[in-house]
Amino acid sequence: MPTEPRLAGAPAGAPDLAPDGVMLAISGLVKTYARTGTRAVDHLDLEVRRGEIYGFLGPNGAGKTTTIKVIVGILRPDEGSVKVDGMPAVPSTPEVRRRIGFVPDTPELWPRLRGYEYLSFLADVYGIPAEERVERAWPLVEQLELAEAIEDPIASYSHGMRQKLALVGALMVRPRLLVLDEPLVGLDPRSAYVMKELLREHTHQGGTVFFSTHVLDVAERLCDRVGIIHHGRLVASGTLEEMRALHARGHQTLEEIFLEVTQAHLPDSAR
Ligand SMILES: Nc1ncnc2c1ncn2[C@@H]1O[C@H](COP(=O)(O)OP(=O)(O)OP(=O)(O)O)[C@@H](O)[C@H]1O
């Protein structure tokens, strides 16, 4: 029997810092790229509760990746606050980063490392005990059909294989908050199915999932709640039922609501 909690994104026995059940809280977030003057995120407010799968939707250039990069500590915002598990995530500290697992849209894994070497390196960084590493990683490697390639250099991996290896790494550390940027792009249908199952399983184990996607029917089927970002602002958020009640005028699908909400926020001249 395992003696430690299933989620080890914080030291064993560490209390939850967010007793209100909010795992991710973003408030008044602003990010402008100085070089171009583009305001990518414009006073964004958003909350994700523990145990939820939250889908972060929006058209191209809406600000999804920028928001995600702030959450995981890659970018510093100009204004606003981000809390993960009740802990300030800006500036990013090792303590908060331990709670977050991240799968970027194009994982830049070290190409000269072999798949298992990458996982070993991550296990070293996160202090996963040697005797637990195989037990944690191997079932994920098998489910995502990476077993045959695990001894090959990452340079030989396809985009989808890199994404899957990044997911194994992120899940292996058992983060409290798993953040994924467009996780389904480039995956074959079977891998996409397994990935969705793993995300669901992660929430059953007490974790929380926040992911961006363009695939609206996946968001519709998988997410407990979704938020739609447009021009850097959250223009709609809630369960599908709530979105239907608030935004739909006879619309039924998330796609129709998405089009309605984002169209409503286009400048008049562009409609
Ligand atoms: N490094 C950067 N320098 C300048 N502008 C940027 C940079 N990265 C993104 N932007 C701009 O910021 C805005 C938001 O981009 P972001 O990548 O966050 O959107 P997104 O919703 O993830 O888009 P997509 O769905 O196309 O990936 C866009 O106008 C984009 O052109």
The ligand as an ORCA input file, in Angstrom:
! r2SCAN-3c Opt
* xyz 0 1
  N       6.530     36.786    -28.108
  C       5.577     37.610    -28.544
  N       5.880     38.865    -28.937
  C       4.922     39.702    -29.389
  N       3.610     39.375    -29.488
  C       3.253     38.128    -29.121
  C       4.221     37.177    -28.640
  N       3.566     36.026    -28.355
  C       2.262     36.233    -28.639
  N       2.077     37.496    -29.103
  C       0.800     38.108    -29.495
  O      -0.038     38.123    -28.359
  C      -1.393     37.802    -28.725
  C      -1.837     36.575    -27.954
  O      -1.041     35.473    -28.372
  P      -1.182     34.018    -27.714
  O      -0.121     33.163    -28.318
  O      -1.221     34.145    -26.253
  O      -2.636     33.590    -28.237
  P      -3.323     32.146    -28.322
  O      -4.728     32.331    -27.869
  O      -2.502     31.128    -27.612
  O      -3.301     31.887    -29.883
  P      -3.262     30.498    -30.740
  O      -4.549     29.808    -30.459
  O      -3.163     30.984    -32.142
  O      -2.058     29.736    -30.279
  C      -1.391     37.631    -30.240
  O      -1.756     38.863    -30.819
  C       0.058     37.304    -30.548
  O       0.403     37.732    -31.856
*
